[in-house]
Amino acid sequence: MLANLEKEGVEIDEKIASIVDDGIARIKAEAARENLNEPEGNAKTVLLTIASLAVGFILGAEWYDHAIRSRTAVLEKILFGSIA
């Protein structure tokens, strides 16, 4: 980046160049740290998704079973009268 500016005729002294280079180095280091932390975040997201699906499936199966039993009880009352 600085080389392109120098080609255009912009005069850049040492202090400005070092400040810009330090800023770029900090940004690159921060991006590298974020990339290292990203796989851990993805693993947690996948684990949370799987756990949510499992809990939802189990609850759905229980609610469906409860609904079937309720309907069966109503049909038995209608067809066979009072259930003891």
mmCIF file as gemmi writes it, N, C-alpha and C atoms, coordinates in Angstrom:
data_model
loop_
_atom_site.group_PDB
_atom_site.id
_atom_site.type_symbol
_atom_site.label_atom_id
_atom_site.label_alt_id
_atom_site.label_comp_id
_atom_site.label_asym_id
_atom_site.label_entity_id
_atom_site.label_seq_id
_atom_site.pdbx_PDB_ins_code
_atom_site.Cartn_x
_atom_site.Cartn_y
_atom_site.Cartn_z
_atom_site.occupancy
_atom_site.B_iso_or_equiv
_atom_site.pdbx_formal_charge
_atom_site.auth_seq_id
_atom_site.auth_asym_id
_atom_site.pdbx_PDB_model_num
ATOM 1 N N . MET Axp A 1 ? 0.82 -1.172 0 1 0 ? 1 A 1
ATOM 2 C CA . MET Axp A 1 ? 0 0 0 1 0 ? 1 A 1
ATOM 3 C C . MET Axp A 1 ? 0.88 1.257 0 1 0 ? 1 A 1
ATOM 4 N N . LEU Axp A 2 ? 1.851 1.27 0.879 1 0 ? 2 A 1
ATOM 5 C CA . LEU Axp A 2 ? 2.744 2.433 0.933 1 0 ? 2 A 1
ATOM 6 C C . LEU Axp A 2 ? 3.575 2.542 -0.338 1 0 ? 2 A 1
ATOM 7 N N . ALA Axp A 3 ? 3.947 1.398 -0.902 1 0 ? 3 A 1
ATOM 8 C CA . ALA Axp A 3 ? 4.729 1.418 -2.138 1 0 ? 3 A 1
ATOM 9 C C . ALA Axp A 3 ? 3.909 2.026 -3.271 1 0 ? 3 A 1
ATOM 10 N N . ASN Axp A 4 ? 2.624 1.732 -3.315 1 0 ? 4 A 1
ATOM 11 C CA . ASN Axp A 4 ? 1.761 2.318 -4.348 1 0 ? 4 A 1
ATOM 12 C C . ASN Axp A 4 ? 1.679 3.833 -4.2 1 0 ? 4 A 1
ATOM 13 N N . LEU Axp A 5 ? 1.59 4.303 -2.962 1 0 ? 5 A 1
ATOM 14 C CA . LEU Axp A 5 ? 1.541 5.747 -2.739 1 0 ? 5 A 1
ATOM 15 C C . LEU Axp A 5 ? 2.846 6.417 -3.158 1 0 ? 5 A 1
ATOM 16 N N . GLU Axp A 6 ? 3.97 5.758 -2.877 1 0 ? 6 A 1
ATOM 17 C CA . GLU Axp A 6 ? 5.261 6.329 -3.266 1 0 ? 6 A 1
ATOM 18 C C . GLU Axp A 6 ? 5.392 6.382 -4.782 1 0 ? 6 A 1
ATOM 19 N N . LYS Axp A 7 ? 4.841 5.392 -5.473 1 0 ? 7 A 1
ATOM 20 C CA . LYS Axp A 7 ? 4.876 5.41 -6.939 1 0 ? 7 A 1
ATOM 21 C C . LYS Axp A 7 ? 4.083 6.589 -7.491 1 0 ? 7 A 1
ATOM 22 N N . GLU Axp A 8 ? 3.02 6.964 -6.783 1 0 ? 8 A 1
ATOM 23 C CA . GLU Axp A 8 ? 2.193 8.09 -7.214 1 0 ? 8 A 1
ATOM 24 C C . GLU Axp A 8 ? 2.848 9.435 -6.9 1 0 ? 8 A 1
ATOM 25 N N . GLY Axp A 9 ? 3.938 9.413 -6.149 1 0 ? 9 A 1
ATOM 26 C CA . GLY Axp A 9 ? 4.651 10.639 -5.851 1 0 ? 9 A 1
ATOM 27 C C . GLY Axp A 9 ? 4.397 11.192 -4.463 1 0 ? 9 A 1
ATOM 28 N N . VAL Axp A 10 ? 3.717 10.45 -3.628 1 0 ? 10 A 1
ATOM 29 C CA . VAL Axp A 10 ? 3.451 10.905 -2.264 1 0 ? 10 A 1
ATOM 30 C C . VAL Axp A 10 ? 4.684 10.634 -1.421 1 0 ? 10 A 1
ATOM 31 N N . GLU Axp A 11 ? 5.124 11.652 -0.676 1 0 ? 11 A 1
ATOM 32 C CA . GLU Axp A 11 ? 6.279 11.475 0.195 1 0 ? 11 A 1
ATOM 33 C C . GLU Axp A 11 ? 5.806 10.966 1.554 1 0 ? 11 A 1
ATOM 34 N N . ILE Axp A 12 ? 6.373 9.86 1.979 1 0 ? 12 A 1
ATOM 35 C CA . ILE Axp A 12 ? 5.991 9.245 3.25 1 0 ? 12 A 1
ATOM 36 C C . ILE Axp A 12 ? 7.238 9.169 4.112 1 0 ? 12 A 1
ATOM 37 N N . ASP Axp A 13 ? 7.178 9.789 5.299 1 0 ? 13 A 1
ATOM 38 C CA . ASP Axp A 13 ? 8.349 9.723 6.17 1 0 ? 13 A 1
ATOM 39 C C . ASP Axp A 13 ? 8.296 8.434 7 1 0 ? 13 A 1
ATOM 40 N N . GLU Axp A 14 ? 9.362 8.188 7.729 1 0 ? 14 A 1
ATOM 41 C CA . GLU Axp A 14 ? 9.522 6.938 8.481 1 0 ? 14 A 1
ATOM 42 C C . GLU Axp A 14 ? 8.449 6.756 9.554 1 0 ? 14 A 1
ATOM 43 N N . LYS Axp A 15 ? 8.09 7.838 10.26 1 0 ? 15 A 1
ATOM 44 C CA . LYS Axp A 15 ? 7.124 7.72 11.354 1 0 ? 15 A 1
ATOM 45 C C . LYS Axp A 15 ? 5.75 7.295 10.842 1 0 ? 15 A 1
ATOM 46 N N . ILE Axp A 16 ? 5.3 7.92 9.767 1 0 ? 16 A 1
ATOM 47 C CA . ILE Axp A 16 ? 3.992 7.568 9.21 1 0 ? 16 A 1
ATOM 48 C C . ILE Axp A 16 ? 4.003 6.125 8.719 1 0 ? 16 A 1
ATOM 49 N N . ALA Axp A 17 ? 5.089 5.733 8.069 1 0 ? 17 A 1
ATOM 50 C CA . ALA Axp A 17 ? 5.188 4.366 7.563 1 0 ? 17 A 1
ATOM 51 C C . ALA Axp A 17 ? 5.146 3.356 8.708 1 0 ? 17 A 1
ATOM 52 N N . SER Axp A 18 ? 5.856 3.652 9.801 1 0 ? 18 A 1
ATOM 53 C CA . SER Axp A 18 ? 5.862 2.704 10.92 1 0 ? 18 A 1
ATOM 54 C C . SER Axp A 18 ? 4.498 2.65 11.606 1 0 ? 18 A 1
ATOM 55 N N . ILE Axp A 19 ? 3.799 3.792 11.707 1 0 ? 19 A 1
ATOM 56 C CA . ILE Axp A 19 ? 2.464 3.805 12.309 1 0 ? 19 A 1
ATOM 57 C C . ILE Axp A 19 ? 1.496 2.972 11.471 1 0 ? 19 A 1
ATOM 58 N N . VAL Axp A 20 ? 1.545 3.159 10.164 1 0 ? 20 A 1
ATOM 59 C CA . VAL Axp A 20 ? 0.66 2.399 9.274 1 0 ? 20 A 1
ATOM 60 C C . VAL Axp A 20 ? 0.99 0.913 9.342 1 0 ? 20 A 1
ATOM 61 N N . ASP Axp A 21 ? 2.279 0.573 9.324 1 0 ? 21 A 1
ATOM 62 C CA . ASP Axp A 21 ? 2.682 -0.832 9.395 1 0 ? 21 A 1
ATOM 63 C C . ASP Axp A 21 ? 2.261 -1.472 10.72 1 0 ? 21 A 1
ATOM 64 N N . ASP Axp A 22 ? 2.389 -0.73 11.824 1 0 ? 22 A 1
ATOM 65 C CA . ASP Axp A 22 ? 1.951 -1.249 13.127 1 0 ? 22 A 1
ATOM 66 C C . ASP Axp A 22 ? 0.444 -1.491 13.142 1 0 ? 22 A 1
ATOM 67 N N . GLY Axp A 23 ? -0.304 -0.565 12.563 1 0 ? 23 A 1
ATOM 68 C CA . GLY Axp A 23 ? -1.761 -0.723 12.502 1 0 ? 23 A 1
ATOM 69 C C . GLY Axp A 23 ? -2.159 -1.937 11.691 1 0 ? 23 A 1
ATOM 70 N N . ILE Axp A 24 ? -1.51 -2.12 10.56 1 0 ? 24 A 1
ATOM 71 C CA . ILE Axp A 24 ? -1.799 -3.283 9.716 1 0 ? 24 A 1
ATOM 72 C C . ILE Axp A 24 ? -1.43 -4.568 10.441 1 0 ? 24 A 1
ATOM 73 N N . ALA Axp A 25 ? -0.295 -4.574 11.139 1 0 ? 25 A 1
ATOM 74 C CA . ALA Axp A 25 ? 0.124 -5.767 11.885 1 0 ? 25 A 1
ATOM 75 C C . ALA Axp A 25 ? -0.88 -6.094 12.987 1 0 ? 25 A 1
ATOM 76 N N . ARG Axp A 26 ? -1.395 -5.065 13.689 1 0 ? 26 A 1
ATOM 77 C CA . ARG Axp A 26 ? -2.395 -5.3 14.746 1 0 ? 26 A 1
ATOM 78 C C . ARG Axp A 26 ? -3.681 -5.88 14.171 1 0 ? 26 A 1
ATOM 79 N N . ILE Axp A 27 ? -4.106 -5.342 13.041 1 0 ? 27 A 1
ATOM 80 C CA . ILE Axp A 27 ? -5.332 -5.84 12.409 1 0 ? 27 A 1
ATOM 81 C C . ILE Axp A 27 ? -5.159 -7.292 11.979 1 0 ? 27 A 1
ATOM 82 N N . LYS Axp A 28 ? -3.999 -7.606 11.386 1 0 ? 28 A 1
ATOM 83 C CA . LYS Axp A 28 ? -3.748 -8.985 10.963 1 0 ? 28 A 1
ATOM 84 C C . LYS Axp A 28 ? -3.684 -9.931 12.158 1 0 ? 28 A 1
ATOM 85 N N . ALA Axp A 29 ? -3.071 -9.497 13.253 1 0 ? 29 A 1
ATOM 86 C CA . ALA Axp A 29 ? -2.983 -10.338 14.45 1 0 ? 29 A 1
ATOM 87 C C . ALA Axp A 29 ? -4.366 -10.578 15.043 1 0 ? 29 A 1
ATOM 88 N N . GLU Axp A 30 ? -5.187 -9.546 15.074 1 0 ? 30 A 1
ATOM 89 C CA . GLU Axp A 30 ? -6.544 -9.699 15.611 1 0 ? 30 A 1
ATOM 90 C C . GLU Axp A 30 ? -7.369 -10.638 14.735 1 0 ? 30 A 1
ATOM 91 N N . ALA Axp A 31 ? -7.228 -10.52 13.426 1 0 ? 31 A 1
ATOM 92 C CA . ALA Axp A 31 ? -7.95 -11.408 12.512 1 0 ? 31 A 1
ATOM 93 C C . ALA Axp A 31 ? -7.502 -12.853 12.7 1 0 ? 31 A 1
ATOM 94 N N . ALA Axp A 32 ? -6.203 -13.054 12.922 1 0 ? 32 A 1
ATOM 95 C CA . ALA Axp A 32 ? -5.697 -14.411 13.145 1 0 ? 32 A 1
ATOM 96 C C . ALA Axp A 32 ? -6.264 -14.994 14.439 1 0 ? 32 A 1
ATOM 97 N N . ARG Axp A 33 ? -6.354 -14.187 15.498 1 0 ? 33 A 1
ATOM 98 C CA . ARG Axp A 33 ? -6.936 -14.664 16.765 1 0 ? 33 A 1
ATOM 99 C C . ARG Axp A 33 ? -8.41 -15.021 16.589 1 0 ? 33 A 1
ATOM 100 N N . GLU Axp A 34 ? -9.136 -14.208 15.841 1 0 ? 34 A 1
ATOM 101 C CA . GLU Axp A 34 ? -10.55 -14.499 15.605 1 0 ? 34 A 1
ATOM 102 C C . GLU Axp A 34 ? -10.709 -15.789 14.817 1 0 ? 34 A 1
ATOM 103 N N . ASN Axp A 35 ? -9.824 -16.032 13.862 1 0 ? 35 A 1
ATOM 104 C CA . ASN Axp A 35 ? -9.903 -17.263 13.079 1 0 ? 35 A 1
ATOM 105 C C . ASN Axp A 35 ? -9.589 -18.482 13.932 1 0 ? 35 A 1
ATOM 106 N N . LEU Axp A 36 ? -8.709 -18.327 14.926 1 0 ? 36 A 1
ATOM 107 C CA . LEU Axp A 36 ? -8.404 -19.449 15.812 1 0 ? 36 A 1
ATOM 108 C C . LEU Axp A 36 ? -9.594 -19.774 16.706 1 0 ? 36 A 1
ATOM 109 N N . ASN Axp A 37 ? -10.334 -18.767 17.14 1 0 ? 37 A 1
ATOM 110 C CA . ASN Axp A 37 ? -11.476 -18.975 18.022 1 0 ? 37 A 1
ATOM 111 C C . ASN Axp A 37 ? -12.715 -19.444 17.27 1 0 ? 37 A 1
ATOM 112 N N . GLU Axp A 38 ? -12.756 -19.253 15.975 1 0 ? 38 A 1
ATOM 113 C CA . GLU Axp A 38 ? -13.946 -19.573 15.2 1 0 ? 38 A 1
ATOM 114 C C . GLU Axp A 38 ? -14.308 -21.058 15.215 1 0 ? 38 A 1
ATOM 115 N N . PRO Axp A 39 ? -13.375 -22.005 15.041 1 0 ? 39 A 1
ATOM 116 C CA . PRO Axp A 39 ? -13.771 -23.42 15.067 1 0 ? 39 A 1
ATOM 117 C C . PRO Axp A 39 ? -14.42 -23.823 16.39 1 0 ? 39 A 1
ATOM 118 N N . GLU Axp A 40 ? -13.957 -23.259 17.503 1 0 ? 40 A 1
ATOM 119 C CA . GLU Axp A 40 ? -14.558 -23.574 18.796 1 0 ? 40 A 1
ATOM 120 C C . GLU Axp A 40 ? -16.008 -23.103 18.824 1 0 ? 40 A 1
ATOM 121 N N . GLY Axp A 41 ? -16.251 -21.933 18.283 1 0 ? 41 A 1
ATOM 122 C CA . GLY Axp A 41 ? -17.612 -21.406 18.223 1 0 ? 41 A 1
ATOM 123 C C . GLY Axp A 41 ? -18.496 -22.25 17.328 1 0 ? 41 A 1
ATOM 124 N N . ASN Axp A 42 ? -17.955 -22.726 16.201 1 0 ? 42 A 1
ATOM 125 C CA . ASN Axp A 42 ? -18.722 -23.579 15.3 1 0 ? 42 A 1
ATOM 126 C C . ASN Axp A 42 ? -19.067 -24.897 15.966 1 0 ? 42 A 1
ATOM 127 N N . ALA Axp A 43 ? -18.141 -25.463 16.71 1 0 ? 43 A 1
ATOM 128 C CA . ALA Axp A 43 ? -18.402 -26.733 17.391 1 0 ? 43 A 1
ATOM 129 C C . ALA Axp A 43 ? -19.505 -26.56 18.424 1 0 ? 43 A 1
ATOM 130 N N . LYS Axp A 44 ? -19.481 -25.451 19.148 1 0 ? 44 A 1
ATOM 131 C CA . LYS Axp A 44 ? -20.533 -25.196 20.14 1 0 ? 44 A 1
ATOM 132 C C . LYS Axp A 44 ? -21.883 -25.019 19.462 1 0 ? 44 A 1
ATOM 133 N N . THR Axp A 45 ? -21.9 -24.342 18.336 1 0 ? 45 A 1
ATOM 134 C CA . THR Axp A 45 ? -23.151 -24.131 17.611 1 0 ? 45 A 1
ATOM 135 C C . THR Axp A 45 ? -23.713 -25.452 17.107 1 0 ? 45 A 1
ATOM 136 N N . VAL Axp A 46 ? -22.852 -26.312 16.575 1 0 ? 46 A 1
ATOM 137 C CA . VAL Axp A 46 ? -23.3 -27.62 16.092 1 0 ? 46 A 1
ATOM 138 C C . VAL Axp A 46 ? -23.828 -28.456 17.247 1 0 ? 46 A 1
ATOM 139 N N . LEU Axp A 47 ? -23.127 -28.452 18.365 1 0 ? 47 A 1
ATOM 140 C CA . LEU Axp A 47 ? -23.567 -29.217 19.531 1 0 ? 47 A 1
ATOM 141 C C . LEU Axp A 47 ? -24.912 -28.707 20.046 1 0 ? 47 A 1
ATOM 142 N N . LEU Axp A 48 ? -25.085 -27.398 20.107 1 0 ? 48 A 1
ATOM 143 C CA . LEU Axp A 48 ? -26.35 -26.815 20.552 1 0 ? 48 A 1
ATOM 144 C C . LEU Axp A 48 ? -27.483 -27.181 19.598 1 0 ? 48 A 1
ATOM 145 N N . THR Axp A 49 ? -27.207 -27.175 18.307 1 0 ? 49 A 1
ATOM 146 C CA . THR Axp A 49 ? -28.223 -27.531 17.319 1 0 ? 49 A 1
ATOM 147 C C . THR Axp A 49 ? -28.651 -28.98 17.471 1 0 ? 49 A 1
ATOM 148 N N . ILE Axp A 50 ? -27.693 -29.88 17.634 1 0 ? 50 A 1
ATOM 149 C CA . ILE Axp A 50 ? -28.008 -31.303 17.794 1 0 ? 50 A 1
ATOM 150 C C . ILE Axp A 50 ? -28.8 -31.534 19.07 1 0 ? 50 A 1
ATOM 151 N N . ALA Axp A 51 ? -28.395 -30.895 20.161 1 0 ? 51 A 1
ATOM 152 C CA . ALA Axp A 51 ? -29.11 -31.057 21.429 1 0 ? 51 A 1
ATOM 153 C C . ALA Axp A 51 ? -30.537 -30.527 21.319 1 0 ? 51 A 1
ATOM 154 N N . SER Axp A 52 ? -30.713 -29.393 20.658 1 0 ? 52 A 1
ATOM 155 C CA . SER Axp A 52 ? -32.054 -28.823 20.492 1 0 ? 52 A 1
ATOM 156 C C . SER Axp A 52 ? -32.94 -29.742 19.665 1 0 ? 52 A 1
ATOM 157 N N . LEU Axp A 53 ? -32.39 -30.303 18.599 1 0 ? 53 A 1
ATOM 158 C CA . LEU Axp A 53 ? -33.164 -31.231 17.774 1 0 ? 53 A 1
ATOM 159 C C . LEU Axp A 53 ? -33.562 -32.474 18.562 1 0 ? 53 A 1
ATOM 160 N N . ALA Axp A 54 ? -32.641 -33.004 19.353 1 0 ? 54 A 1
ATOM 161 C CA . ALA Axp A 54 ? -32.939 -34.203 20.137 1 0 ? 54 A 1
ATOM 162 C C . ALA Axp A 54 ? -34.034 -33.931 21.165 1 0 ? 54 A 1
ATOM 163 N N . VAL Axp A 55 ? -33.923 -32.832 21.881 1 0 ? 55 A 1
ATOM 164 C CA . VAL Axp A 55 ? -34.939 -32.491 22.891 1 0 ? 55 A 1
ATOM 165 C C . VAL Axp A 55 ? -36.281 -32.246 22.215 1 0 ? 55 A 1
ATOM 166 N N . GLY Axp A 56 ? -36.282 -31.547 21.104 1 0 ? 56 A 1
ATOM 167 C CA . GLY Axp A 56 ? -37.524 -31.292 20.373 1 0 ? 56 A 1
ATOM 168 C C . GLY Axp A 56 ? -38.172 -32.567 19.883 1 0 ? 56 A 1
ATOM 169 N N . PHE Axp A 57 ? -37.368 -33.491 19.391 1 0 ? 57 A 1
ATOM 170 C CA . PHE Axp A 57 ? -37.903 -34.768 18.912 1 0 ? 57 A 1
ATOM 171 C C . PHE Axp A 57 ? -38.523 -35.561 20.057 1 0 ? 57 A 1
ATOM 172 N N . ILE Axp A 58 ? -37.825 -35.618 21.181 1 0 ? 58 A 1
ATOM 173 C CA . ILE Axp A 58 ? -38.338 -36.379 22.333 1 0 ? 58 A 1
ATOM 174 C C . ILE Axp A 58 ? -39.631 -35.757 22.852 1 0 ? 58 A 1
ATOM 175 N N . LEU Axp A 59 ? -39.663 -34.439 23.01 1 0 ? 59 A 1
ATOM 176 C CA . LEU Axp A 59 ? -40.885 -33.781 23.477 1 0 ? 59 A 1
ATOM 177 C C . LEU Axp A 59 ? -42.023 -33.962 22.481 1 0 ? 59 A 1
ATOM 178 N N . GLY Axp A 60 ? -41.726 -33.852 21.212 1 0 ? 60 A 1
ATOM 179 C CA . GLY Axp A 60 ? -42.749 -34.044 20.182 1 0 ? 60 A 1
ATOM 180 C C . GLY Axp A 60 ? -43.319 -35.45 20.217 1 0 ? 60 A 1
ATOM 181 N N . ALA Axp A 61 ? -42.462 -36.439 20.41 1 0 ? 61 A 1
ATOM 182 C CA . ALA Axp A 61 ? -42.932 -37.825 20.486 1 0 ? 61 A 1
ATOM 183 C C . ALA Axp A 61 ? -43.821 -38.03 21.709 1 0 ? 61 A 1
ATOM 184 N N . GLU Axp A 62 ? -43.447 -37.439 22.834 1 0 ? 62 A 1
ATOM 185 C CA . GLU Axp A 62 ? -44.27 -37.574 24.043 1 0 ? 62 A 1
ATOM 186 C C . GLU Axp A 62 ? -45.619 -36.889 23.862 1 0 ? 62 A 1
ATOM 187 N N . TRP Axp A 63 ? -45.628 -35.703 23.28 1 0 ? 63 A 1
ATOM 188 C CA . TRP Axp A 63 ? -46.893 -34.984 23.073 1 0 ? 63 A 1
ATOM 189 C C . TRP Axp A 63 ? -47.784 -35.73 22.085 1 0 ? 63 A 1
ATOM 190 N N . TYR Axp A 64 ? -47.179 -36.288 21.046 1 0 ? 64 A 1
ATOM 191 C CA . TYR Axp A 64 ? -47.948 -37.056 20.068 1 0 ? 64 A 1
ATOM 192 C C . TYR Axp A 64 ? -48.545 -38.292 20.735 1 0 ? 64 A 1
ATOM 193 N N . ASP Axp A 65 ? -47.758 -38.968 21.558 1 0 ? 65 A 1
ATOM 194 C CA . ASP Axp A 65 ? -48.246 -40.143 22.283 1 0 ? 65 A 1
ATOM 195 C C . ASP Axp A 65 ? -49.401 -39.753 23.205 1 0 ? 65 A 1
ATOM 196 N N . HIS Axp A 66 ? -49.27 -38.638 23.89 1 0 ? 66 A 1
ATOM 197 C CA . HIS Axp A 66 ? -50.339 -38.163 24.776 1 0 ? 66 A 1
ATOM 198 C C . HIS Axp A 66 ? -51.608 -37.862 23.973 1 0 ? 66 A 1
ATOM 199 N N . ALA Axp A 67 ? -51.457 -37.24 22.808 1 0 ? 67 A 1
ATOM 200 C CA . ALA Axp A 67 ? -52.617 -36.919 21.971 1 0 ? 67 A 1
ATOM 201 C C . ALA Axp A 67 ? -53.305 -38.189 21.486 1 0 ? 67 A 1
ATOM 202 N N . ILE Axp A 68 ? -52.529 -39.189 21.089 1 0 ? 68 A 1
ATOM 203 C CA . ILE Axp A 68 ? -53.107 -40.459 20.627 1 0 ? 68 A 1
ATOM 204 C C . ILE Axp A 68 ? -53.854 -41.139 21.768 1 0 ? 68 A 1
ATOM 205 N N . ARG Axp A 69 ? -53.273 -41.162 22.958 1 0 ? 69 A 1
ATOM 206 C CA . ARG Axp A 69 ? -53.941 -41.793 24.104 1 0 ? 69 A 1
ATOM 207 C C . ARG Axp A 69 ? -55.231 -41.061 24.459 1 0 ? 69 A 1
ATOM 208 N N . SER Axp A 70 ? -55.221 -39.735 24.371 1 0 ? 70 A 1
ATOM 209 C CA . SER Axp A 70 ? -56.432 -38.96 24.665 1 0 ? 70 A 1
ATOM 210 C C . SER Axp A 70 ? -57.529 -39.27 23.659 1 0 ? 70 A 1
ATOM 211 N N . ARG Axp A 71 ? -57.177 -39.326 22.382 1 0 ? 71 A 1
ATOM 212 C CA . ARG Axp A 71 ? -58.169 -39.65 21.35 1 0 ? 71 A 1
ATOM 213 C C . ARG Axp A 71 ? -58.694 -41.064 21.527 1 0 ? 71 A 1
ATOM 214 N N . THR Axp A 72 ? -57.806 -41.982 21.868 1 0 ? 72 A 1
ATOM 215 C CA . THR Axp A 72 ? -58.226 -43.366 22.076 1 0 ? 72 A 1
ATOM 216 C C . THR Axp A 72 ? -59.193 -43.452 23.249 1 0 ? 72 A 1
ATOM 217 N N . ALA Axp A 73 ? -58.925 -42.718 24.31 1 0 ? 73 A 1
ATOM 218 C CA . ALA Axp A 73 ? -59.809 -42.734 25.48 1 0 ? 73 A 1
ATOM 219 C C . ALA Axp A 73 ? -61.18 -42.175 25.119 1 0 ? 73 A 1
ATOM 220 N N . VAL Axp A 74 ? -61.214 -41.121 24.327 1 0 ? 74 A 1
ATOM 221 C CA . VAL Axp A 74 ? -62.497 -40.54 23.912 1 0 ? 74 A 1
ATOM 222 C C . VAL Axp A 74 ? -63.26 -41.529 23.046 1 0 ? 74 A 1
ATOM 223 N N . LEU Axp A 75 ? -62.585 -42.179 22.114 1 0 ? 75 A 1
ATOM 224 C CA . LEU Axp A 75 ? -63.245 -43.175 21.264 1 0 ? 75 A 1
ATOM 225 C C . LEU Axp A 75 ? -63.766 -44.349 22.086 1 0 ? 75 A 1
ATOM 226 N N . GLU Axp A 76 ? -63.006 -44.791 23.073 1 0 ? 76 A 1
ATOM 227 C CA . GLU Axp A 76 ? -63.466 -45.891 23.924 1 0 ? 76 A 1
ATOM 228 C C . GLU Axp A 76 ? -64.708 -45.49 24.703 1 0 ? 76 A 1
ATOM 229 N N . LYS Axp A 77 ? -64.75 -44.245 25.184 1 0 ? 77 A 1
ATOM 230 C CA . LYS Axp A 77 ? -65.937 -43.769 25.901 1 0 ? 77 A 1
ATOM 231 C C . LYS Axp A 77 ? -67.15 -43.755 24.986 1 0 ? 77 A 1
ATOM 232 N N . ILE Axp A 78 ? -66.935 -43.294 23.747 1 0 ? 78 A 1
ATOM 233 C CA . ILE Axp A 78 ? -68.047 -43.22 22.802 1 0 ? 78 A 1
ATOM 234 C C . ILE Axp A 78 ? -68.524 -44.618 22.429 1 0 ? 78 A 1
ATOM 235 N N . LEU Axp A 79 ? -67.598 -45.516 22.127 1 0 ? 79 A 1
ATOM 236 C CA . LEU Axp A 79 ? -67.964 -46.847 21.645 1 0 ? 79 A 1
ATOM 237 C C . LEU Axp A 79 ? -68.405 -47.79 22.76 1 0 ? 79 A 1
ATOM 238 N N . PHE Axp A 80 ? -67.746 -47.763 23.886 1 0 ? 80 A 1
ATOM 239 C CA . PHE Axp A 80 ? -67.999 -48.765 24.92 1 0 ? 80 A 1
ATOM 240 C C . PHE Axp A 80 ? -68.636 -48.191 26.179 1 0 ? 80 A 1
ATOM 241 N N . GLY Axp A 81 ? -68.914 -46.937 26.179 1 0 ? 81 A 1
ATOM 242 C CA . GLY Axp A 81 ? -69.517 -46.337 27.363 1 0 ? 81 A 1
ATOM 243 C C . GLY Axp A 81 ? -68.455 -45.901 28.347 1 0 ? 81 A 1
ATOM 244 N N . SER Axp A 82 ? -68.83 -45.776 29.569 1 0 ? 82 A 1
ATOM 245 C CA . SER Axp A 82 ? -67.931 -45.301 30.612 1 0 ? 82 A 1
ATOM 246 C C . SER Axp A 82 ? -66.818 -46.302 30.861 1 0 ? 82 A 1
ATOM 247 N N . ILE Axp A 83 ? -65.625 -45.801 31.021 1 0 ? 83 A 1
ATOM 248 C CA . ILE Axp A 83 ? -64.471 -46.66 31.311 1 0 ? 83 A 1
ATOM 249 C C . ILE Axp A 83 ? -64.264 -46.667 32.814 1 0 ? 83 A 1
ATOM 250 N N . ALA Axp A 84 ? -64.128 -47.853 33.358 1 0 ? 84 A 1
ATOM 251 C CA . ALA Axp A 84 ? -63.986 -47.978 34.807 1 0 ? 84 A 1
ATOM 252 C C . ALA Axp A 84 ? -62.593 -47.693 35.242 1 0 ? 84 A 1
